[in-house]
Amino acid sequence: MIELKDFTLAYSSKAFSDKSFKTLLVDRIRGVSKAEDILALENINIKILEGERIALLGHNGAGKSTFLKALAGLYPAKSGEISVEGRVRALFELHLGFEIDATGRENIKYRAYLLGAVPKQIPELENKVIEFAELGDRIDSPIRTYSSGMLVRLAFGIASLFDGDILLLDEVIAAGDQSFFQKAKNRLTELIGSAKILVLATHDMGAARELCTRGIILQHGEIKYDGPIEQAILAYESGVYDRGR
């Protein structure tokens, strides 16, 4: 189960400032007041139960990815409560946490340990990822030498290896050539089928219809609609929740 009660999340405005140190110093001398935090999610009240398939809809900047990261425990609440019961498997920003000077094989081991594997499991997991990613001898090269497609293959192979009760997915993952994309899609289908809860952030209405039963529309960090997927898509496509309205 996932439940959020009056959940609000805010970023420090400094994280979004492009001012130089000199400009910040001048502002301080002139007595320019400190800017307020930027609200990313505001007053979220929602409950998601076992068996539900949720599509997060909204334009870029609506808060979809931030919502997923909050569920994954990456961002703390400014106020309110969040409760997530179950093992979480997050498939978004797959490249984060890689050691670029380490080899693909070494990164598999590092990630496996971080995801909770014990030493005796590592050789089997390593072999499975290497076979899935289809990187051949390049698996023993530093990943800073990988193409973006190779890196996605490796990252997806690692991230999708572990099952979870709650699957958090940000968009459809593109991974190299058509044959590998089909392989990745098949793996995703297995993960989605075994997950007890799916939360998918997407702009693809076809994927939302195919995979989800409930739709949540976010706008400027607030929930504007929560209901059956078909009605949510119709509401979203009507333009009522366009940016700036």
C-alpha positions in Angstrom: 0.0 0.0 0.0 1.0 3.6 -0.6 -0.5 6.5 1.3 0.3 10.2 1.3 -1.5 12.6 3.7 -1.2 16.3 3.3 2.2 15.6 1.7 4.2 18.6 0.6 7.7 18.6 -0.9 9.9 21.6 -1.6 13.3 22.2 -3.1 15.7 24.9 -1.8 15.5 27.8 -4.2 19.3 27.9 -4.2 19.3 24.7 -6.2 17.6 26.5 -9.0 19.6 29.7 -8.9 22.0 30.4 -11.7 23.5 33.4 -10.0 27.2 33.6 -9.5 28.8 33.8 -6.1 29.6 37.5 -6.8 25.9 38.2 -7.5 24.8 36.3 -4.4 27.3 38.3 -2.3 26.1 41.6 -3.8 22.5 40.6 -3.0 23.4 39.9 0.6 25.1 43.3 1.0 22.1 45.0 -0.6 19.8 43.2 1.8 18.0 41.2 -0.8 15.8 38.8 1.1 16.3 35.1 0.9 14.1 33.5 -1.8 11.5 31.0 -0.6 11.7 27.3 -1.3 10.1 26.1 -4.5 7.1 23.8 -4.0 7.5 20.7 -6.1 4.5 18.8 -4.7 1.8 20.4 -2.6 -0.9 19.0 -0.3 -1.0 15.5 -1.8 -3.6 13.2 -0.4 -3.8 9.8 -2.0 -4.1 6.1 -1.3 -3.0 3.3 -3.7 -3.9 -0.3 -2.8 -2.5 -3.6 -3.9 -3.5 -4.6 -7.4 -3.8 -1.0 -8.7 -2.1 0.2 -11.9 -1.6 4.0 -11.8 -0.7 6.3 -14.7 0.7 9.7 -13.7 -0.3 12.2 -16.4 0.8 15.8 -16.8 3.0 18.1 -18.8 6.8 18.4 -18.3 7.3 20.1 -14.9 4.0 18.9 -13.5 5.7 16.9 -10.8 5.4 13.3 -12.1 9.1 12.4 -11.7 9.3 14.1 -8.4 6.3 12.1 -7.2 8.0 8.9 -8.2 11.2 9.9 -6.4 9.2 10.7 -3.3 7.7 7.2 -3.3 11.2 5.8 -3.8 12.3 7.6 -0.6 14.7 9.9 -2.4 13.1 13.1 -1.2 11.9 13.8 2.3 8.7 15.6 3.0 8.5 19.3 4.0 5.3 18.5 5.7 2.7 15.8 5.9 3.1 12.0 5.9 4.1 9.3 3.4 3.8 5.6 4.0 5.0 2.9 1.5 4.5 -0.7 2.5 6.3 -3.2 0.3 9.6 -3.6 -1.6 10.1 -0.8 -4.1 11.7 -1.3 -7.5 12.4 2.0 -9.2 13.2 2.2 -12.9 14.1 5.8 -13.6 17.3 7.8 -14.1 19.1 4.5 -14.6 22.5 6.0 -15.0 22.7 7.5 -11.5 25.2 6.0 -9.1 27.5 4.5 -11.7 31.3 4.6 -11.2 32.4 5.8 -14.6 36.0 4.7 -14.2 35.0 1.2 -13.1 34.2 -1.5 -15.6 30.8 -2.7 -16.5 31.4 -5.9 -14.5 32.5 -4.0 -11.4 29.5 -1.7 -11.6 27.2 -4.8 -11.7 28.8 -5.9 -8.4 28.5 -2.5 -6.8 24.8 -2.1 -7.8 24.0 -5.7 -6.8 25.3 -5.0 -3.3 23.4 -1.7 -3.0 20.2 -3.5 -4.1 20.6 -6.0 -1.3 22.4 -8.9 -2.8 24.6 -11.1 -0.6 28.1 -12.2 -1.7 27.1 -15.7 -2.7 24.4 -14.3 -5.1 26.8 -12.0 -7.0 28.3 -14.5 -9.5 24.9 -15.6 -10.7 23.5 -12.1 -10.9 26.6 -10.9 -12.7 26.2 -13.6 -15.4 22.5 -12.8 -15.8 23.2 -9.1 -16.4 26.1 -9.7 -18.8 23.9 -12.1 -20.8 21.0 -9.7 -20.9 23.0 -6.6 -21.7 24.8 -8.2 -24.7 27.9 -6.1 -24.2 30.4 -8.9 -25.0 34.1 -8.2 -24.2 33.2 -4.5 -23.5 31.9 -5.6 -20.1 35.5 -5.4 -18.8 36.0 -1.9 -20.2 35.5 1.3 -18.1 31.9 2.5 -18.6 33.2 6.0 -19.5 34.0 4.4 -22.9 30.4 3.1 -23.4 28.0 4.7 -25.8 24.7 5.9 -24.4 23.0 2.9 -25.7 25.4 0.5 -24.1 25.1 2.3 -20.8 21.3 2.0 -20.9 21.6 -1.7 -21.7 23.8 -2.2 -18.6 21.7 0.0 -16.3 18.4 -1.6 -17.4 19.9 -5.1 -17.0 20.9 -4.4 -13.5 17.8 -2.4 -12.4 15.3 -4.9 -13.8 17.0 -7.9 -12.3 15.4 -7.5 -8.9 11.7 -8.0 -8.3 9.6 -5.6 -6.1 6.1 -5.4 -4.8 5.8 -1.8 -6.0 7.2 -0.9 -9.5 7.9 2.8 -10.2 8.5 3.4 -13.9 9.2 6.7 -15.6 8.3 6.5 -19.3 9.1 3.7 -21.7 12.8 2.8 -21.8 14.5 2.9 -25.2 17.5 0.6 -25.2 19.5 0.3 -28.4 18.5 -1.6 -31.5 15.1 -3.1 -32.2 15.9 -6.6 -31.1 17.2 -5.4 -27.7 14.2 -3.0 -27.3 11.9 -6.0 -27.7 14.0 -7.9 -25.1 13.7 -4.9 -22.7 10.0 -4.7 -23.3 9.5 -8.4 -22.5 11.4 -7.9 -19.3 9.3 -4.9 -18.4 6.2 -6.9 -19.1 7.3 -9.6 -16.6 8.1 -7.0 -14.0 4.8 -5.3 -14.4 2.9 -8.6 -14.3 4.6 -9.6 -11.0 4.3 -6.2 -9.3 1.5 -5.7 -6.8 1.4 -2.0 -7.5 2.5 -0.1 -10.7 3.0 3.6 -10.8 3.9 4.8 -14.3 4.7 8.4 -15.3 4.1 8.8 -19.0 3.2 11.0 -21.9 2.2 7.9 -23.9 -1.6 7.6 -23.7 -1.4 4.3 -25.5 0.8 2.8 -22.8 -1.4 4.3 -20.1 -4.5 2.7 -21.6 -2.7 -0.7 -22.1 -1.1 -0.9 -18.7 -3.1 1.2 -16.2 -6.6 1.2 -14.7 -6.4 4.5 -12.8 -5.1 7.9 -13.9 -3.8 10.8 -11.8 -3.3 14.2 -13.5 -0.7 16.4 -11.9 -0.4 20.1 -12.6 2.2 22.4 -10.9 2.7 19.7 -8.2 -0.9 19.3 -7.3 -3.4 16.5 -8.0 -6.1 17.9 -10.4 -7.8 14.7 -11.3 -7.9 11.1 -9.9 -10.2 8.5 -11.5 -10.6 5.7 -14.0 -7.9 5.7 -16.7 -10.1 6.4 -19.7 -11.8 9.4 -18.0 -8.4 10.7 -16.9 -7.0 10.5 -20.4 -10.0 12.3 -21.8 -9.7 15.0 -19.2 -6.0 15.4 -19.9 -6.3 15.5 -23.7 -9.2 18.0 -23.5 -6.5 20.6 -22.6 -8.2 21.7 -19.4 -4.9 21.0 -17.6 -2.6 22.7 -20.0 0.3 24.7 -18.6 -0.6 28.1 -17.3 -4.3 27.4 -16.9 
